[in-house]
């Protein structure tokens, strides 16, 4: 028995046992970390939706989708900028709903004459409100070059088509 204990206590056996147990311990630790991460993500999503329950979350999301269907971007125009090397884009965000909205995030996709996507940008309107059945003008710029670039180069870099999409917004429940 003493001989077996001496063999089991040898450094080589201890290292071999540790090496065989290490992957199992690593997998178990990874699983526990993922489990805790999933719990934190679920909690963060719930907090982002105002700490509501699952059914309430579903209703809130469905309401937001219905409202989004009636928020439109119209009159998108690429107008002359005061700055050489920049495009100036103006548009209107129309709120055709019965809800006041604010904190509107939007993206703009820019296409060349061949229909190829050449640039994308995102922005938001801050905490500005858009009342029901009303609109808010927006404007932003896109850099197409430096102020000392030749005009013909800048002209080639201008977009031919711009699409603006609403990405997110807040519904003002008891707003102005």
LOLO-100256 format. One record per atom (N, C-alpha, C): residue number from 0; atom name; x, y, z. Coordinates in steps of 0.2 Angstrom, whole numbers. Last residue first. Layout:
LOLO-100256
 kolmi tilum    c1    c2    c3
   NUM    CA     X     Y     Z
...
This chain:
LOLO-100256
 kolmi tilum    c1    c2    c3
   175     N  -227   332  -118
   175    CA  -230   339  -120
   175     C  -235   338  -126
   174     N  -231   316  -111
   174    CA  -227   322  -113
   174     C  -231   328  -115
   173     N  -233   303  -106
   173    CA  -236   309  -103
   173     C  -232   315  -104
   172     N  -225   295  -115
   172    CA  -232   293  -112
   172     C  -236   299  -109
   171     N  -216   295  -128
   171    CA  -217   300  -122
   171     C  -224   298  -120
   170     N  -205   283  -134
   170    CA  -213   285  -134
   170     C  -213   289  -128
   169     N  -190   285  -143
   169    CA  -194   284  -136
   169     C  -201   287  -137
   168     N  -182   276  -156
   168    CA  -185   282  -153
   168     C  -188   280  -146
   167     N  -172   270  -169
   167    CA  -174   270  -163
   167     C  -178   276  -161
   166     N  -170   271  -183
   166    CA  -167   266  -180
   166     C  -170   265  -173
   165     N  -177   276  -198
   165    CA  -177   277  -191
   165     C  -175   271  -188
   164     N  -166   280  -213
   164    CA  -171   275  -209
   164     C  -171   277  -202
   163     N  -164   287  -228
   163    CA  -164   288  -221
   163     C  -169   284  -218
   162     N  -154   287  -242
   162    CA  -160   284  -239
   162     C  -159   284  -231
   161     N  -149   295  -256
   161    CA  -149   295  -249
   161     C  -155   292  -246
   160     N  -139   296  -271
   160    CA  -146   294  -268
   160     C  -144   293  -261
   159     N  -127   301  -275
   159    CA  -133   302  -279
   159     C  -139   300  -276
   158     N  -114   309  -266
   158    CA  -119   304  -266
   158     C  -125   306  -271
   157     N   -98   314  -272
   157    CA  -105   316  -269
   157     C  -109   310  -270
   156     N   -86   312  -278
   156    CA   -87   308  -271
   156     C   -94   310  -269
   155     N   -86   320  -289
   155    CA   -86   312  -290
   155     C   -88   309  -283
   154     N   -84   332  -283
   154    CA   -90   331  -286
   154     C   -91   323  -288
   153     N   -71   331  -278
   153    CA   -76   332  -273
   153     C   -83   330  -277
   152     N   -64   331  -291
   152    CA   -64   325  -286
   152     C   -69   325  -281
   151     N   -67   344  -295
   151    CA   -70   338  -299
   151     C   -69   332  -295
   150     N   -61   353  -286
   150    CA   -69   352  -287
   150     C   -71   346  -290
   149     N   -47   346  -277
   149    CA   -50   349  -283
   149     C   -58   348  -283
   148     N   -46   350  -259
   148    CA   -47   345  -264
   148     C   -50   348  -271
   147     N   -46   359  -248
   147    CA   -42   360  -254
   147     C   -42   355  -259
   146     N   -55   353  -239
   146    CA   -57   360  -242
   146     C   -52   361  -248
   145     N   -57   335  -242
   145    CA   -54   341  -239
   145     C   -55   348  -243
   144     N   -72   326  -243
   144    CA   -65   327  -245
   144     C   -63   333  -241
   143     N   -84   323  -239
   143    CA   -82   320  -245
   143     C   -75   322  -247
   142     N   -94   321  -224
   142    CA   -87   323  -227
   142     C   -86   320  -233
   141     N  -110   327  -222
   141    CA  -106   321  -224
   141     C   -99   323  -227
   140     N  -121   334  -210
   140    CA  -116   334  -216
   140     C  -113   327  -217
   139     N  -139   337  -208
   139    CA  -132   334  -206
   139     C  -128   335  -212
   138     N  -155   341  -201
   138    CA  -150   342  -206
   138     C  -143   339  -203
   137     N  -173   340  -201
   137    CA  -166   338  -198
   137     C  -161   340  -204
   136     N  -189   345  -195
   136    CA  -183   345  -200
   136     C  -177   343  -197
   135     N  -202   336  -189
   135    CA  -197   340  -187
   135     C  -191   339  -193
   134     N  -221   336  -189
   134    CA  -214   334  -192
   134     C  -209   338  -189
   133     N  -236   328  -184
   133    CA  -232   334  -185
   133     C  -225   331  -187
   132     N  -245   319  -177
   132    CA  -247   322  -184
   132     C  -243   328  -185
   131     N  -239   322  -161
   131    CA  -243   318  -165
   131     C  -245   322  -171
   130     N  -222   330  -160
   130    CA  -229   329  -158
   130     C  -233   325  -163
   129     N  -207   326  -156
   129    CA  -211   327  -162
   129     C  -218   326  -159
   128     N  -194   334  -146
   128    CA  -200   330  -146
   128     C  -203   332  -153
   127     N  -176   331  -143
   127    CA  -182   335  -146
   127     C  -188   331  -147
   126     N  -165   326  -137
   126    CA  -171   325  -134
   126     C  -177   329  -137
   125     N  -156   321  -152
   125    CA  -156   323  -145
   125     C  -163   322  -142
   124     N  -158   314  -164
   124    CA  -160   321  -163
   124     C  -160   324  -156
   123     N  -143   306  -170
   123    CA  -150   306  -167
   123     C  -152   314  -165
   122     N  -135   295  -183
   122    CA  -136   301  -179
   122     C  -142   301  -175
   121     N  -124   287  -194
   121    CA  -130   287  -189
   121     C  -130   293  -185
   120     N  -120   283  -211
   120    CA  -119   287  -205
   120     C  -125   286  -200
   119     N  -111   276  -224
   119    CA  -117   276  -220
   119     C  -115   280  -213
   118     N  -107   275  -242
   118    CA  -106   278  -235
   118     C  -112   277  -231
   117     N  -109   269  -253
   117    CA  -103   272  -253
   117     C  -101   275  -246
   116     N  -117   256  -262
   116    CA  -117   259  -256
   116     C  -110   262  -255
   115     N  -121   259  -280
   115    CA  -117   256  -275
   115     C  -117   260  -268
   114     N  -127   265  -290
   114    CA  -131   261  -285
   114     C  -127   258  -280
   113     N  -120   273  -298
   113    CA  -121   266  -300
   113     C  -125   262  -295
   112     N  -119   285  -291
   112    CA  -123   284  -297
   112     C  -125   277  -300
   111     N  -119   279  -274
   111    CA  -116   283  -280
   111     C  -121   282  -286
   110     N  -128   282  -258
   110    CA  -126   278  -264
   110     C  -123   282  -270
   109     N  -129   281  -241
   109    CA  -127   285  -247
   109     C  -125   281  -252
   108     N  -140   281  -227
   108    CA  -136   277  -232
   108     C  -135   281  -238
   107     N  -142   285  -211
   107    CA  -142   287  -218
   107     C  -137   283  -222
   106     N  -152   282  -197
   106    CA  -146   281  -201
   106     C  -147   283  -208
   105     N  -157   289  -181
   105    CA  -158   287  -188
   105     C  -151   286  -191
   104     N  -166   291  -166
   104    CA  -160   289  -169
   104     C  -161   287  -176
   103     N  -175   302  -156
   103    CA  -175   298  -162
   103     C  -168   297  -165
   102     N  -180   308  -144
   102    CA  -174   304  -144
   102     C  -173   300  -150
   101     N  -198   306  -145
   101    CA  -192   310  -145
   101     C  -186   305  -145
   100     N  -216   308  -149
   100    CA  -210   304  -149
   100     C  -204   308  -148
    99     N  -233   306  -145
    99    CA  -227   311  -145
    99     C  -221   306  -144
    98     N  -245   297  -154
    98    CA  -240   298  -149
    98     C  -235   303  -150
    97     N  -252   294  -165
    97    CA  -256   298  -160
    97     C  -251   299  -154
    96     N  -243   298  -180
    96    CA  -245   293  -175
    96     C  -249   298  -170
    95     N  -233   302  -190
    95    CA  -240   301  -191
    95     C  -244   297  -187
    94     N  -221   312  -189
    94    CA  -224   308  -184
    94     C  -231   307  -186
    93     N  -207   314  -201
    93    CA  -215   315  -200
    93     C  -217   309  -195
    92     N  -193   322  -203
    92    CA  -196   316  -200
    92     C  -203   318  -198
    91     N  -185   329  -217
    91    CA  -191   329  -212
    91     C  -193   323  -209
    90     N  -169   335  -222
    90    CA  -175   330  -223
    90     C  -180   332  -217
    89     N  -153   338  -229
    89    CA  -159   340  -226
    89     C  -165   335  -227
    88     N  -136   337  -230
    88    CA  -142   334  -231
    88     C  -147   337  -227
    87     N  -122   343  -238
    87    CA  -127   345  -233
    87     C  -133   341  -235
    86     N  -105   337  -240
    86    CA  -112   337  -242
    86     C  -117   339  -236
    85     N   -89   345  -240
    85    CA   -95   342  -236
    85     C  -101   342  -240
    84     N   -80   352  -247
    84    CA   -78   346  -245
    84     C   -83   342  -240
    83     N   -84   368  -241
    83    CA   -81   364  -247
    83     C   -78   358  -244
    82     N   -98   373  -233
    82    CA   -91   371  -232
    82     C   -89   366  -238
    81     N  -111   375  -235
    81    CA  -107   381  -234
    81     C   -99   379  -233
    80     N  -118   365  -247
    80    CA  -115   366  -240
    80     C  -111   372  -240
    79     N  -133   363  -256
    79    CA  -126   366  -256
    79     C  -124   367  -249
    78     N  -141   347  -252
    78    CA  -141   354  -254
    78     C  -134   357  -253
    77     N  -150   334  -255
    77    CA  -143   335  -254
    77     C  -143   342  -256
    76     N  -165   329  -246
    76    CA  -162   333  -251
    76     C  -155   334  -250
    75     N  -180   321  -243
    75    CA  -173   321  -242
    75     C  -170   324  -248
    74     N  -194   321  -240
    74    CA  -191   327  -243
    74     C  -183   327  -241
    73     N  -196   311  -225
    73    CA  -198   314  -232
    73     C  -194   319  -234
    72     N  -198   297  -216
    72    CA  -193   302  -217
    72     C  -195   304  -224
    71     N  -211   293  -204
    71    CA  -208   293  -211
    71     C  -203   298  -211
    70     N  -219   282  -194
    70    CA  -214   287  -193
    70     C  -210   287  -200
    69     N  -227   271  -194
    69    CA  -230   278  -196
    69     C  -226   284  -194
    68     N  -220   260  -190
    68    CA  -223   260  -196
    68     C  -226   267  -199
    67     N  -218   264  -176
    67    CA  -212   265  -181
    67     C  -215   264  -188
    66     N  -230   259  -170
    66    CA  -228   267  -171
    66     C  -223   268  -176
    65     N  -228   246  -171
    65    CA  -234   249  -174
    65     C  -233   256  -175
    64     N  -216   244  -163
    64    CA  -216   242  -170
    64     C  -222   246  -174
    63     N  -221   248  -151
    63    CA  -216   252  -154
    63     C  -216   251  -161
    62     N  -230   238  -148
    62    CA  -233   245  -149
    62     C  -228   249  -152
    61     N  -222   227  -147
    61    CA  -227   227  -153
    61     C  -229   234  -154
    60     N  -214   231  -136
    60    CA  -211   230  -142
    60     C  -216   231  -148
    59     N  -225   231  -126
    59    CA  -221   237  -127
    59     C  -217   237  -134
    58     N  -228   217  -127
    58    CA  -233   222  -128
    58     C  -230   229  -130
    57     N  -216   211  -122
    57    CA  -219   210  -129
    57     C  -224   215  -131
    56     N  -215   217  -109
    56    CA  -210   218  -114
    56     C  -213   217  -121
    55     N  -226   211  -103
    55    CA  -226   218  -104
    55     C  -221   220  -109
    54     N  -222   198  -103
    54    CA  -228   199  -107
    54     C  -228   207  -108
    53     N  -210   199   -95
    53    CA  -210   197  -101
    53     C  -216   199  -106
    52     N  -211   215   -86
    52    CA  -211   208   -86
    52     C  -211   206   -94
    51     N  -200   229   -85
    51    CA  -206   226   -86
    51     C  -205   219   -87
    50     N  -189   239   -84
    50    CA  -190   234   -79
    50     C  -197   230   -80
    49     N  -188   247   -96
    49    CA  -191   250   -90
    49     C  -193   244   -85
    48     N  -180   241  -105
    48    CA  -187   242  -107
    48     C  -191   244  -101
    47     N  -168   241   -98
    47    CA  -169   245  -104
    47     C  -176   246  -106
    46     N  -171   230   -89
    46    CA  -170   237   -87
    46     C  -171   242   -93
    45     N  -171   219   -98
    45    CA  -177   221   -94
    45     C  -177   228   -92
    44     N  -158   220  -103
    44    CA  -163   221  -107
    44     C  -170   223  -104
    43     N  -151   217   -90
    43    CA  -150   223   -94
    43     C  -156   225   -99
    42     N  -156   204   -88
    42    CA  -158   209   -83
    42     C  -157   216   -86
    41     N  -151   197   -98
    41    CA  -158   197   -97
    41     C  -160   203   -93
    40     N  -137   199   -95
    40    CA  -140   202  -102
    40     C  -147   202  -101
    39     N  -136   192   -83
    39    CA  -135   200   -83
    39     C  -138   203   -90
    38     N  -139   179   -87
    38    CA  -143   182   -82
    38     C  -142   190   -82
    37     N  -128   177   -96
    37    CA  -135   177   -99
    37     C  -140   180   -94
    36     N  -117   178   -87
    36    CA  -118   183   -92
    36     C  -125   183   -95
    35     N  -120   166   -79
    35    CA  -120   173   -76
    35     C  -121   178   -81
    34     N  -117   157   -90
    34    CA  -124   157   -86
    34     C  -125   164   -83
    33     N  -104   160   -93
    33    CA  -109   161   -98
    33     C  -116   161   -95
    32     N   -98   156   -81
    32    CA   -97   163   -83
    32     C  -103   164   -88
    31     N  -101   142   -81
    31    CA  -104   146   -75
    31     C  -103   154   -77
    30     N   -94   138   -92
    30    CA  -101   137   -92
    30     C  -104   142   -87
    29     N   -81   140   -88
    29    CA   -84   144   -94
    29     C   -91   144   -94
    28     N   -80   131   -77
    28    CA   -80   138   -76
    28     C   -83   142   -82
    27     N   -82   119   -85
    27    CA   -86   121   -80
    27     C   -86   128   -78
    26     N   -70   120   -93
    26    CA   -77   120   -96
    26     C   -82   122   -91
    25     N   -60   120   -83
    25    CA   -61   126   -88
    25     C   -68   126   -91
    24     N   -62   107   -78
    24    CA   -63   113   -73
    24     C   -64   119   -78
    23     N   -59   100   -89
    23    CA   -66    99   -86
    23     C   -67   105   -82
    22     N   -46   103   -91
    22    CA   -51   105   -96
    22     C   -58   104   -93
    21     N   -40    98   -78
    21    CA   -40   105   -80
    21     C   -45   107   -86
    20     N   -39    85   -77
    20    CA   -44    88   -74
    20     C   -45    95   -76
    19     N   -27    81   -84
    19    CA   -33    78   -86
    19     C   -39    82   -83
    18     N   -18    89   -77
    18    CA   -19    90   -84
    18     C   -25    87   -86
    17     N   -18    83   -64
    17    CA   -20    90   -65
    17     C   -22    92   -72
    16     N   -13    70   -67
    16    CA   -20    71   -65
    16     C   -22    78   -66
    15     N     0    74   -71
    15    CA    -5    71   -76
    15     C   -12    71   -74
    14     N     5    80   -59
    14    CA     4    84   -65
    14     C    -1    81   -70
    13     N     4    68   -51
    13    CA     1    74   -49
    13     C     0    79   -55
    12     N    13    60   -58
    12    CA     6    58   -57
    12     C     2    64   -55
    11     N    25    67   -56
    11    CA    23    66   -62
    11     C    15    64   -62
    10     N    27    68   -42
    10    CA    26    74   -45
    10     C    23    72   -52
     9     N    19    55   -32
     9    CA    24    57   -36
     9     C    22    63   -41
     8     N     8    49   -26
     8    CA    11    56   -24
     8     C    16    58   -28
     7     N     7    37   -32
     7    CA     2    42   -33
     7     C     4    49   -31
     6     N    19    31   -27
     6    CA    18    32   -34
     6     C    12    37   -36
     5     N    16    30   -13
     5    CA    22    34   -16
     5     C    21    35   -23
     4     N     4    22   -13
     4    CA     4    29   -11
     4     C    10    33   -14
     3     N    10    10   -18
     3    CA     5    13   -22
     3     C     4    21   -20
     2     N    19     8    -7
     2    CA    22     9   -13
     2     C    17    12   -18
     1     N    10     6     4
     1    CA    14    12     4
     1     C    17    13    -3
     0     N     4    -6     0
     0    CA     0     0     0
     0     C     4     6     0
